[in-house]
Amino acid sequence: MITDDGTWLIKRRTGPTTQEVADRTPNAAVKKPDAHGTCTNALEVRVMGDKMDFLINGTVVKTLPKTGPAAKTDGVYGMRINHHLEVQVDGLGVSKNPS
């Protein structure tokens, strides 16, 4: 999750409940809205054999071991978009790491 103040956090949603996996943290990689209230941020998750990397605009902001709340990576993914936003999703997909 990214916010308009330049912070990000990671939550895991299971049905109606959420679990915070990584605390809200500021990072310069998060683009803040411009004078018109718009911005573009590219979010990516790389799942590897023993870890997961979370990237914002190409910058790794968090690496988690594949244990605990990050252990189940069965290929199911989704997104939640809050109200009062106009969102365009481009390039959504899943691909196998070539290595």
C-alpha positions as CSV (number, residue, x, y, z in Angstrom):
1,M,0.0,0.0,0.0
2,I,1.3,3.5,-0.8
3,T,0.0,6.7,0.6
4,D,0.0,10.3,-0.8
5,D,2.4,11.4,2.0
6,G,5.3,9.3,0.5
7,T,4.9,6.3,2.8
8,W,4.2,2.6,2.1
9,L,3.2,-0.4,4.1
10,I,2.5,-4.1,3.5
11,K,-0.7,-5.8,4.6
12,R,-2.0,-9.3,4.0
13,R,-5.7,-9.6,3.5
14,T,-7.5,-12.8,4.4
15,G,-11.3,-12.4,3.8
16,P,-12.5,-9.4,5.8
17,T,-9.4,-9.2,8.0
18,T,-6.0,-7.7,7.4
19,Q,-2.6,-8.3,9.0
20,E,0.1,-5.7,8.9
21,V,3.3,-7.4,7.6
22,A,5.5,-4.3,7.4
23,D,5.0,-1.0,9.2
24,R,4.3,2.3,7.5
25,T,7.6,3.6,6.3
26,P,8.6,6.7,4.3
27,N,10.7,6.2,1.2
28,A,11.9,8.6,-1.5
29,A,10.9,6.0,-4.2
30,V,7.2,6.8,-3.5
31,K,6.0,9.5,-5.9
32,K,3.7,12.0,-4.2
33,P,0.8,13.7,-6.0
34,D,1.6,16.8,-8.1
35,A,-0.2,20.1,-8.1
36,H,-3.1,18.5,-9.9
37,G,-3.3,15.6,-7.4
38,T,-2.0,13.0,-9.7
39,C,1.0,10.6,-9.6
40,T,2.1,7.3,-11.0
41,N,3.8,4.6,-8.9
42,A,4.8,1.1,-10.2
43,L,4.4,-1.6,-7.6
44,E,6.1,-5.0,-8.0
45,V,6.5,-8.1,-5.9
46,R,9.2,-10.6,-6.7
47,V,8.7,-14.0,-5.1
48,M,11.9,-16.2,-5.0
49,G,12.7,-19.5,-3.4
50,D,13.3,-18.2,0.1
51,K,12.3,-14.5,0.1
52,M,10.0,-11.9,-1.4
53,D,11.2,-8.4,-2.6
54,F,8.7,-5.5,-2.6
55,L,9.6,-2.8,-5.1
56,I,8.2,0.7,-5.7
57,N,9.3,2.3,-8.9
58,G,12.1,-0.2,-9.3
59,T,13.5,0.3,-5.8
60,V,13.4,-2.6,-3.3
61,V,11.8,-1.1,-0.2
62,K,11.4,-4.4,1.8
63,T,12.6,-8.0,1.6
64,L,10.8,-10.6,3.6
65,P,11.7,-14.2,4.2
66,K,9.1,-16.7,3.0
67,T,7.9,-17.5,6.5
68,G,5.1,-16.4,8.7
69,P,2.6,-14.1,6.9
70,A,4.8,-14.2,3.7
71,A,5.0,-18.0,3.6
72,K,2.0,-18.7,1.4
73,T,2.8,-17.6,-2.2
74,D,0.5,-19.8,-4.2
75,G,0.1,-17.4,-7.1
76,V,-3.2,-15.9,-6.0
77,Y,-3.0,-12.1,-6.1
78,G,-5.3,-9.2,-6.0
79,M,-5.6,-5.5,-5.3
80,R,-7.7,-3.3,-3.2
81,I,-8.3,0.3,-4.3
82,N,-9.6,2.8,-1.7
83,H,-12.5,5.2,-2.5
84,H,-11.9,8.8,-3.8
85,L,-9.3,7.6,-6.2
86,E,-9.1,7.4,-10.0
87,V,-6.8,4.5,-10.7
88,Q,-5.5,3.1,-14.0
89,V,-3.8,-0.4,-13.9
90,D,-1.3,-1.2,-16.6
91,G,0.9,-4.2,-17.1
92,L,-0.8,-6.4,-14.4
93,G,0.5,-9.9,-14.7
94,V,2.4,-12.8,-13.3
95,S,5.5,-14.2,-14.8
96,K,8.1,-16.8,-13.9
97,N,11.5,-15.7,-12.9
98,P,13.9,-16.8,-15.7
99,S,16.7,-17.7,-13.3
